[in-house]
Amino acid sequence: MCLSIPSKVVDISEDKTICTVDTMGVKRDASLLMMQDEEVAIGDFVLLHIGFVMNKIDETYAKESLETYREILEKLDEEERKEAILADDNCQNRGSQ
């Protein structure tokens, strides 16, 4: 199962094809190529899927979702937390699975 954790855009490349997002303290790069119809700015909250920004989301909704994730992560050890946050990068669309 793949989960998209809300991530905050903290940097955008000059050519606006890549952004750096902060996902609960974990920073990583994500492609903006799927967002041609909608501009993404520093400070926006987005959802990622396999390294691509798929859509922007409302800040209030993002913060509520992050609080739920924090409650779940509190029950995990440090390594499990990091794996859970980074799992979306390795998620593959498996259709009916």
N, C-alpha and C positions, 0 to 999 in steps of 0.2 A: 504494500500500500504506500502511496506517495502522499506526502503532506507538504503543502506550501505554507511556510511560515512567513508572516509579514516581515518585510525587510525595508529599512530606510536607506534611500539613496544618499550617499555621502560624497560622491565625486562622479563626474561625467567627463569622458574623453573629449578632446577638442573636436573630433569628427562626429561626436554624438552616437557612436556605434556601441560603445562599452560604458558601463557604469560600475562603480564600486558600491556595494551595499553592505550595510551592517545588519546582521541577523542575530540579535541578542548577544552582541559583543563579538561575533565572528564576522570578519570582513572577507569578502570575496568579490571577484569580478563577474559581471553578468552581461549578456548581449542585449542590446536595445533594438536589434533588427526586426523584432516582431511588433514594435511600437511605432511604426511609421505613421499611423493615423492619429496618434496622441503624443503630445510632448511630455517628456519626463524631466523634472527639475530636481536639483538638490533639495532634500528635505521631504520629497514625496515618499509615500509608502507604496510598495509594490509587492506583487506575488511572482515568484519564480517557478519555472518548471524546466528541469534538465539544463540549467544554466542560462535560460532566456527569461527576460522580464515579459510576463504575459499580460499584465494589466496593472493599472494603478488602483489603489483602494483608499477608502475614506480613513482619515487619521484616527477618528474615534473608534471605528470598527477594528482597525489595526491594533490599537492599544488594548482594546478589550480581548482580542484574540491572543495577543502576546501575554497578557496576564494569565489566561487559561493555560498557555504553553508553560509559563513559569511554574504554575502549580503542578503540572505534570512532571516537569524536569526536576523539581525539588525531590521527587521520589527516586531519582536515578543517581548513580555515582558519576563522577567527573567525566570518565571516558564515554559512558553511555550518553551523557548530555551532548558532548561534542559530536558523536556519531549521529544522534537524532537531528541535530541542527544541520549537519552536512549531508544527510541522507538524500535530500531532494536532488543534489547534483548527480547522483548515481541512479536515480529512478528512471525506469524505462517504461514507456507506454506499452502495457501488455494486454490491451483489449479487455477480454473477459476475465482475466485473472484477478 
